Amino acid sequence: MVREIILADDRMTETIKWKSPTFMYEGNMASFNPRTKAHVSLMFHTGANIPGDHPRLEGGGDAARYMKFLDIDDVERSRAEIQAVVDAWCRSR
């Protein structure tokens, strides 16, 4: 369902990189972490640089941020924020 939410934005494309679905618009935006088992983890490669306030983006440091989803209900509750992050990414390109 995360994939469908991201790809609902017509600007986004998808490919496989690093053995994982990767979402792109004028650069790599995010990839699923295929190693996580207890939840879905989406890594935003340069998430620290996505403009705006996005409380679900976790992590410190200069680059990567993560969104974790525990189940389908968690994804649905996060739909608006996922869409906001995708829009902010695309607008900042």
Buried (B, 14 or more C-beta within 10 A) or exposed (E): EBBEBBBEBEBBEEEEEEEBBBBBBEEBBBBBBEEEEEEBBBBBBBBBEBEEEBEBBBEEEEEBBBBBBEEEEBBEEBBEBBBBBBBBBBEEE
